[in-house]
């Protein structure tokens, strides 16, 4: 699959049950662009979580990586999804992920071209959590 925003490769993943209620779309899967970090809903996903390190070394592995990807989907419209973003970030931290550090590292990764200002969103998220 390729990203409708930038044409980059996408990683499909199953949306973890722990965060599925907080996403604006109720589909069971999503796709993360390995270039611009746009997350879009999907109908199908492989049984196993993808290697999120293909996006960046900053991404945690497995289900924790999927939780971080779901957070990225909410950061795109943080004003609308403030409460949901806070809950998803809290879930990631419960799993041992330093969400703010991950966002810092993604923002500094020269191999990425994020479709949103990660540094700005990180500051806004920091005020919530």
QUIZI-V410807 format. One record per pair of residues at least 12 apart in sequence whose ideal C-beta (glycine too) atoms are under 10 Angstrom apart, sorted by sequence separation. I is the first residue (numbers start at 1). J is the second residue. D is the distance in Angstrom with one decimal. If there is no record, write none. Layout:
# QUIZI-V410807
I/J/D
I/J/D
This chain:
# QUIZI-V410807
15/27/7.5
29/41/7.4
30/42/5.5
49/61/7.5
50/62/9.4
52/64/8.6
53/65/8.4
73/85/9.2
74/86/9.2
106/118/5.6
107/119/4.9
15/28/6.0
27/40/9.6
28/41/9.1
29/42/4.1
31/44/9.8
49/62/4.8
52/65/3.4
55/68/9.7
59/72/9.9
71/84/9.3
72/85/9.8
74/87/9.3
75/88/9.5
105/118/9.5
106/119/9.8
107/120/9.3
14/28/6.4
15/29/6.1
25/39/9.9
27/41/4.3
28/42/8.3
29/43/6.4
31/45/8.2
48/62/8.8
49/63/6.1
51/65/8.7
52/66/7.8
55/69/8.3
70/84/9.3
71/85/6.4
74/88/6.1
75/89/9.4
85/99/9.8
89/103/9.6
104/118/8.2
107/121/8.9
14/29/5.5
15/30/5.6
25/40/8.6
26/41/8.4
27/42/6.3
28/43/7.5
29/44/5.7
30/45/7.6
49/64/9.0
50/65/8.0
70/85/9.5
71/86/9.8
73/88/8.7
74/89/8.7
103/118/5.5
104/119/7.9
107/122/6.8
13/29/6.5
14/30/8.4
23/39/9.0
25/41/3.9
27/43/5.8
28/44/8.0
29/45/3.5
34/50/9.6
49/65/6.5
50/66/8.7
52/68/7.7
71/87/9.7
72/88/9.6
102/118/9.8
103/119/8.0
106/122/8.9
12/29/5.9
13/30/6.2
24/41/8.4
25/42/9.2
27/44/9.1
28/45/7.1
29/46/8.9
49/66/5.8
52/69/7.2
55/72/9.9
71/88/4.7
12/30/7.4
13/31/7.6
23/41/7.8
27/45/9.5
32/50/8.3
34/52/9.4
37/55/7.3
70/88/5.5
71/89/5.8
103/121/7.0
104/122/6.5
11/30/9.3
12/31/4.9
13/32/6.9
31/50/9.8
37/56/8.8
50/69/9.6
69/88/9.9
70/89/10.0
103/122/4.1
10/30/9.3
11/31/6.7
12/32/8.1
32/52/7.8
34/54/5.8
35/55/8.6
49/69/9.8
68/88/8.7
71/91/8.7
102/122/9.2
103/123/9.5
10/31/4.1
11/32/5.0
34/55/4.9
45/66/9.1
67/88/6.5
68/89/9.1
70/91/8.7
71/92/6.3
101/122/9.5
9/31/9.7
10/32/6.4
11/33/8.2
32/54/9.6
33/55/8.3
34/56/8.5
37/59/9.9
67/89/8.9
70/92/8.7
100/122/6.0
103/125/7.1
9/32/9.7
10/33/5.4
11/34/6.3
32/55/6.5
68/91/9.9
99/122/8.6
100/123/9.4
103/126/9.0
8/32/9.8
9/33/7.4
10/34/6.9
15/39/9.8
67/91/5.6
68/92/5.7
8/33/4.7
9/34/4.7
10/35/9.2
67/92/4.7
100/125/7.2
7/33/9.0
8/34/5.5
9/35/7.3
13/39/9.5
15/41/8.6
66/92/9.8
67/93/9.6
71/97/9.3
99/125/7.1
100/126/5.8
4/31/9.7
6/33/6.4
8/35/3.0
15/42/8.9
32/59/8.9
64/91/9.3
65/92/9.5
67/94/9.2
68/95/9.3
99/126/9.1
3/31/7.9
5/33/6.6
6/34/9.8
7/35/7.9
8/36/6.0
10/38/8.7
11/39/9.9
12/40/10.0
14/42/9.4
64/92/6.6
67/95/6.5
71/99/6.8
75/103/8.2
2/31/9.6
3/32/9.0
4/33/8.9
6/35/5.3
7/36/9.2
8/37/9.2
10/39/9.2
13/42/8.4
68/97/6.3
100/129/8.0
1/31/6.0
3/33/3.9
5/35/8.7
6/36/4.4
8/38/8.6
10/40/7.8
12/42/5.5
14/44/9.2
15/45/8.0
39/69/5.6
64/94/9.8
65/95/10.0
67/97/7.2
72/102/9.6
99/129/7.1
2/33/8.5
3/34/8.2
5/36/5.4
6/37/9.7
12/43/9.6
14/45/4.4
39/70/7.1
64/95/4.7
68/99/7.1
71/102/8.8
72/103/8.8
1/33/9.4
3/35/6.7
5/37/9.5
6/38/7.5
10/42/8.4
12/44/7.0
13/45/5.3
14/46/7.9
37/69/8.4
39/71/9.0
41/73/8.5
60/92/8.0
63/95/7.6
64/96/7.3
65/97/8.7
67/99/9.2
71/103/8.6
2/35/9.7
3/36/6.2
5/38/4.7
12/45/4.6
13/46/7.7
14/47/7.9
16/49/9.1
32/65/8.8
39/72/5.3
40/73/8.0
62/95/9.4
64/97/5.4
3/37/9.4
4/38/8.0
11/45/9.3
12/46/6.3
14/48/8.9
32/66/8.7
38/72/8.2
39/73/3.7
68/102/5.9
72/106/8.3
3/38/5.9
5/40/8.5
11/46/9.3
13/48/9.1
14/49/7.1
37/72/5.5
38/73/8.4
39/74/8.7
60/95/7.7
68/103/8.8
3/39/10.0
4/40/7.1
13/49/5.6
14/50/9.9
30/66/8.0
32/68/9.3
33/69/10.0
37/73/9.5
39/75/9.2
60/96/8.1
85/121/9.0
89/125/6.2
93/129/7.4
3/40/7.9
12/49/9.8
13/50/5.7
29/66/9.6
32/69/4.6
39/76/7.7
60/97/5.2
65/102/9.5
88/125/10.0
89/126/9.6
92/129/9.7
11/49/8.9
12/50/6.9
31/69/9.1
32/70/9.3
37/75/9.1
38/76/7.5
59/97/9.5
60/98/9.4
64/102/9.7
68/106/8.9
78/116/9.1
90/128/9.5
1/40/9.4
11/50/4.2
13/52/8.1
30/69/6.6
33/72/9.7
37/76/9.2
60/99/9.9
75/114/9.7
76/115/7.6
77/116/9.4
85/124/8.9
86/125/7.9
89/128/7.3
90/129/6.6
10/50/9.5
11/51/7.8
30/70/6.9
32/72/7.2
76/116/5.6
85/125/6.4
89/129/5.0
1/42/8.1
11/52/6.9
32/73/8.5
75/116/6.4
86/127/9.9
87/128/9.9
30/72/9.7
60/102/7.2
72/114/8.7
75/117/9.6
78/120/9.3
82/124/8.7
86/128/4.6
87/129/9.7
11/54/6.5
30/73/6.7
58/101/8.0
59/102/7.1
72/115/9.7
75/118/7.8
78/121/6.0
82/125/9.2
85/128/6.7
86/129/5.8
11/55/6.8
19/63/9.7
58/102/5.3
72/116/8.3
85/129/8.7
9/54/7.9
10/55/10.0
18/63/8.3
58/103/8.4
75/120/9.5
76/121/8.3
79/124/8.6
82/127/9.6
83/128/8.5
9/55/9.3
16/62/9.7
17/63/9.6
56/102/8.8
58/104/8.1
59/105/8.8
72/118/8.7
75/121/4.4
78/124/5.5
82/128/6.2
8/55/9.8
16/63/5.2
19/66/8.2
23/70/6.0
58/105/3.4
59/106/7.8
74/121/9.5
75/122/8.5
78/125/7.0
11/59/9.7
16/64/8.8
18/66/9.7
19/67/5.6
22/70/7.4
23/71/10.0
25/73/8.6
57/105/7.6
58/106/5.1
13/62/9.6
14/63/8.5
16/65/9.9
18/67/7.2
22/71/9.3
24/73/7.9
56/105/6.9
57/106/9.9
58/107/9.1
72/121/8.8
75/124/8.2
13/63/8.8
16/66/5.3
19/69/9.8
20/70/8.3
23/73/6.3
24/74/8.0
56/106/5.7
58/108/8.4
59/109/9.8
71/121/9.7
75/125/6.8
78/128/8.4
15/66/6.8
16/67/5.7
19/70/4.9
22/73/9.6
23/74/7.3
55/106/8.3
58/109/6.3
74/125/9.2
13/65/7.7
14/66/6.8
15/67/9.2
18/70/9.4
19/71/8.1
22/74/7.2
24/76/9.9
56/108/9.6
57/109/8.0
13/66/4.7
16/69/9.7
24/77/8.1
56/109/4.8
11/65/9.0
15/69/8.9
16/70/7.3
19/73/9.7
55/109/8.7
57/111/9.6
58/112/9.2
71/125/8.1
11/66/9.6
15/70/6.3
19/74/9.3
56/111/7.0
13/69/6.5
24/80/8.2
55/111/8.9
56/112/6.2
13/70/9.0
24/81/7.0
55/112/7.5
11/69/8.1
15/73/9.3
23/81/8.7
22/81/7.8
24/84/8.0
22/83/8.2
23/84/7.3
22/84/3.9
21/84/8.5
22/85/7.9
22/86/9.2
19/84/8.6
22/87/5.3
23/88/8.2
21/87/8.6
22/88/5.3
21/88/10.0
19/87/7.5
18/87/9.4
19/88/4.9
22/91/8.4
37/106/6.9
18/88/8.8
19/89/9.9
19/90/9.9
16/88/9.6
19/91/5.5
37/109/9.7
18/91/5.3
19/92/8.5
18/92/9.7
16/91/8.0
37/112/6.4
18/94/8.6
35/111/8.4
36/112/7.5
37/113/8.5
38/114/8.6
39/115/9.9
18/95/8.7
34/111/9.0
35/112/6.6
36/113/5.5
37/114/4.7
38/115/5.1
34/112/8.2
35/113/5.7
36/114/6.0
37/115/6.5
38/116/8.4
16/95/9.5
33/112/9.4
35/114/8.8
36/115/4.3
37/116/7.5
33/113/9.4
35/115/9.0
36/116/8.7
33/114/9.4
37/118/7.8
33/115/7.9
8/112/9.5
8/113/8.3
6/113/6.9
5/113/10.0
6/115/7.3
5/115/5.7
3/115/9.0
